[in-house]
Amino acid sequence: MDNGHGYEEFELLEDGSLGECSTQVANATFLTISKLICLVVAFKFIKHIPISTTVRVYVHVFASTFTVMWFSRNHLQSAIIYNMFSLISLALAIKQFSGYIILAGNISLLIALQNFCRHYRSEDYFLSIRGILMIHIMRLTTVAFNLEKANSNKFRFVQFSSYVEYIYFPPFIIFGPYLSFEQFFKMRDKKWTGSENELGFIIQSLLAIFNAITLAIISSCHFEFFEPSSQFMEDALTAMSFRFSHYFVCLSTQAFVLMLGSDVVVANPLNIEFSRSTLQTVSEWNKPFHTFLHENIFKRRLFNSTACNVFFTFAVSSLLHGLDFQMTITLLALGFIAYSETVFRKRLSARYSMCVAAKACPVRSNSLSCKHRHSNKTGRALIINLFFLMLSMYHLVFTGMTFTDDYSAIGYPFDHAWKIWGSHYYSSFMISFLFLALSKII
Amino acid sequence: MLKSTQVILIFILLISIVESLSWLALGLAANRFDRDKPGTSCKSLKGLTRRQMRFCKKNIDLMESVRSGSLAAHAECQFQFHKRRWNCTLIDPVTHEVIPDVFLYENTRESAFVHAISSAAVAYKVTRDCARGISERCGCDYSKNDHSGKSQFQYQGCSDNVKFGIGVSKEFVDSAQRRVLMMKDDNGTSLLGPSQLSADGMHMINLHNNQAGRQVLEKSLRRECKCHGMSGSCEMRTCWDSLPNFRHIGMAIKDKFDGAAEVKVVKEDGIEKPRIVMKNSQFKRHTNADLVYMTPSPDFCESDPLRGILGTKGRQCTLAPNAIDDCSLLCCGRGYEKKVQIVEEKCNCKFIYCCEVRCEPCQKRIEKYLCL
């Protein structure tokens, strides 16, 4: 006797876990964003209130310190560490030390803190404040270079208070974004433009926040929506999860920037997902970060050689994460992939006179087409650009799939990336070597 | 007078024992739960004890989850035992009531499994449905999420659904275990001492197995987190609790069934509550997470309608050696017969333009082995 109806009923009970993860993540994300939005709204009003400079400085310093304490696990520890970086850097900057020395000092301090945490088996604590310290170091370095440029012996309190206000700006403490000195004071000094304009900015901000939370939910709970049918799909979902987490941070900070009245662009996810080339992916990944590296590191041309300056820029970008081998090797991989692709496409563009370079052809004002014979609209150029578009998508999977969730809170092991890349037979590297070889042949 | 009292007490004892799993028939009830009329909806249910009826009226919004829990328990039990001699024949398909199997209430190993899987299923379904927001009272206590000193990270989100589900299961399922009223004679000595001890022991065993089932659920809860932060940092983590498929719960309880411990209930002087101890003191002591039983199981070979045992006659078996449903094992050595069935099927179907599908008739030979 076989009770068949038991099995039929059992099929109905095989429901998925839809909503189990999404509701919890939505709750958590909204709670965190709400706290930051309160900070944004508070400081949007504070900047319009006519209070004295001294009071403003103290408000910024204390609010920033409490923000760091509020969001981190070890409250007092984080506040001390955060302010220690500030005090040392400002002291060195006032004594006319070079911006490079201050940057090197901060990075050394960061690495020392990392080793300290590693010694006491608190790598997760270091990772929980690393992002905060990264942006902090970037701002301190910007102030140092500005002070270096000032060359003024008459150091007045008004100038100092501007620097302190720039360094200690609570809405941007946790997730950023990094703003340059000019961008920050343009935002701060912007006047109230009327309710209609402000309403427009608020609507844009709310839309960005909605998109951010949606992406955070997909990033955490993609297993509720997609079922990977192969190892490649699983790797692609892991990479997507990492990218969407990044977009969540970028879109949230984009919302904060919009609310505060700035037009700085943090990141456009569509430009990264459907990127023309890996070079564009790298620069679009985090525009403020790219701005910092480009203006403060690359354009200052510490070395005579362009290659040395490129390498130095990547080194600074890597060391701002501390001694993170996974991040270092990923950034180097991205640099190598972008470089080889740029060289190959430049050669291809010149050889066949097609508009297929890594950067889009500049459109001249007096004509609708570029200098190349085959413009963007030609079928042949379109097919080649489409191929490189899909290749960029694959490079996103290749470089992102190593950021799995199992080690993201405590740091990745040394050979983690190599193992995962090995399962794809180092294909992005093979393609890059092939491009370099082909650029020599044609 | 004394004999009459004894007879009445024995009768009450039997009634309370039989009722302990009657609520499992809840899943087959066709009527819906009307939240506006809890009294009427609850009264139409079969197999509920008085305390369960009271629970039903107070928690009408959770009864749909309890019903699906009983369905899951029954289905999972049938799956786990469908190749064994006892194939989890619990509910009469005609009357839709729990078969009054006397053996199931003798604290056998099988009854331990049924108790554990049923309490786990109710807890599981309540937890799952809470995640979908079926009730406002589900275990989201937001004040616990802020600045909890114990948590490594300030994770947000509802993490108490499992505790809520376990609490509901404990209240509802354990309500089926009623204690017999103790009656004392004029001298103050309790009558039916051995019977009373036996009844208390059976209830203790059942409550223990209920708790063991819920514990399997609690331990299978997984907390997963995702890091968010600047450039791969981890300033913020979004965490969620996820339960595995109920099949995993069933497998875990089945493993406990295979390793169940035979125990007895002893009452020591001076201590009011009896204690569960191993029957054979040489074996390692059982833990709170183990399933326990007091009575060895029958072999389930021959039909015994009085005890609710259907036997293995007519059961389908297989010729695969070393299988749990091998004919020599399942049929208890009585032998088996082979039935060959010729089934007509369609094959070599082709599409004829336009517009017809033509197939050739084929015959397929199906062999079945049935126990004698």
HADDOCK unambig.tbl for C-alpha pairs under 7 A between the chains (distance, minus, plus):
assign (segid A and resid 1 and name CA) (segid B and resid 314 and name CA) 6.56 0.50 0.50
assign (segid A and resid 1 and name CA) (segid B and resid 315 and name CA) 5.34 0.50 0.50
assign (segid A and resid 6 and name CA) (segid B and resid 75 and name CA) 5.12 0.50 0.50
assign (segid A and resid 6 and name CA) (segid B and resid 78 and name CA) 6.75 0.50 0.50
assign (segid A and resid 7 and name CA) (segid B and resid 75 and name CA) 6.45 0.50 0.50
assign (segid A and resid 9 and name CA) (segid B and resid 75 and name CA) 6.95 0.50 0.50
assign (segid A and resid 10 and name CA) (segid B and resid 72 and name CA) 6.72 0.50 0.50
assign (segid A and resid 10 and name CA) (segid B and resid 75 and name CA) 5.52 0.50 0.50
assign (segid A and resid 13 and name CA) (segid B and resid 72 and name CA) 6.66 0.50 0.50
assign (segid A and resid 19 and name CA) (segid B and resid 131 and name CA) 6.70 0.50 0.50
assign (segid A and resid 19 and name CA) (segid B and resid 132 and name CA) 6.07 0.50 0.50
assign (segid A and resid 20 and name CA) (segid B and resid 131 and name CA) 5.12 0.50 0.50
assign (segid A and resid 20 and name CA) (segid B and resid 132 and name CA) 6.73 0.50 0.50
assign (segid A and resid 21 and name CA) (segid B and resid 240 and name CA) 5.52 0.50 0.50
assign (segid A and resid 24 and name CA) (segid B and resid 157 and name CA) 4.44 0.50 0.50
assign (segid A and resid 24 and name CA) (segid B and resid 158 and name CA) 6.09 0.50 0.50
assign (segid A and resid 24 and name CA) (segid B and resid 240 and name CA) 5.80 0.50 0.50
assign (segid A and resid 25 and name CA) (segid B and resid 157 and name CA) 6.59 0.50 0.50
assign (segid A and resid 25 and name CA) (segid B and resid 238 and name CA) 5.61 0.50 0.50
assign (segid A and resid 25 and name CA) (segid B and resid 239 and name CA) 6.50 0.50 0.50
assign (segid A and resid 25 and name CA) (segid B and resid 240 and name CA) 6.56 0.50 0.50
assign (segid A and resid 27 and name CA) (segid B and resid 156 and name CA) 6.90 0.50 0.50
assign (segid A and resid 27 and name CA) (segid B and resid 157 and name CA) 5.63 0.50 0.50
assign (segid A and resid 28 and name CA) (segid B and resid 156 and name CA) 4.43 0.50 0.50
assign (segid A and resid 28 and name CA) (segid B and resid 157 and name CA) 5.31 0.50 0.50
assign (segid A and resid 28 and name CA) (segid B and resid 238 and name CA) 6.17 0.50 0.50
assign (segid A and resid 29 and name CA) (segid B and resid 238 and name CA) 6.83 0.50 0.50
assign (segid A and resid 73 and name CA) (segid B and resid 153 and name CA) 6.67 0.50 0.50
assign (segid A and resid 127 and name CA) (segid B and resid 233 and name CA) 5.44 0.50 0.50
assign (segid A and resid 127 and name CA) (segid B and resid 234 and name CA) 5.39 0.50 0.50
assign (segid A and resid 128 and name CA) (segid B and resid 233 and name CA) 6.40 0.50 0.50
assign (segid A and resid 128 and name CA) (segid B and resid 234 and name CA) 4.57 0.50 0.50
assign (segid A and resid 128 and name CA) (segid B and resid 235 and name CA) 4.38 0.50 0.50
assign (segid A and resid 129 and name CA) (segid B and resid 235 and name CA) 6.07 0.50 0.50
assign (segid A and resid 130 and name CA) (segid B and resid 233 and name CA) 6.08 0.50 0.50
assign (segid A and resid 131 and name CA) (segid B and resid 229 and name CA) 6.35 0.50 0.50
assign (segid A and resid 131 and name CA) (segid B and resid 230 and name CA) 4.82 0.50 0.50
assign (segid A and resid 131 and name CA) (segid B and resid 231 and name CA) 6.86 0.50 0.50
assign (segid A and resid 131 and name CA) (segid B and resid 233 and name CA) 5.36 0.50 0.50
assign (segid A and resid 131 and name CA) (segid B and resid 235 and name CA) 6.80 0.50 0.50
assign (segid A and resid 175 and name CA) (segid B and resid 229 and name CA) 6.48 0.50 0.50
assign (segid A and resid 175 and name CA) (segid B and resid 230 and name CA) 5.84 0.50 0.50
assign (segid A and resid 220 and name CA) (segid B and resid 226 and name CA) 5.86 0.50 0.50
assign (segid A and resid 245 and name CA) (segid B and resid 228 and name CA) 5.71 0.50 0.50
assign (segid A and resid 249 and name CA) (segid B and resid 229 and name CA) 6.47 0.50 0.50
assign (segid A and resid 249 and name CA) (segid B and resid 230 and name CA) 6.97 0.50 0.50
assign (segid A and resid 405 and name CA) (segid B and resid 226 and name CA) 6.40 0.50 0.50
assign (segid A and resid 408 and name CA) (segid B and resid 227 and name CA) 6.47 0.50 0.50
assign (segid A and resid 409 and name CA) (segid B and resid 227 and name CA) 6.53 0.50 0.50
assign (segid A and resid 409 and name CA) (segid B and resid 234 and name CA) 6.15 0.50 0.50
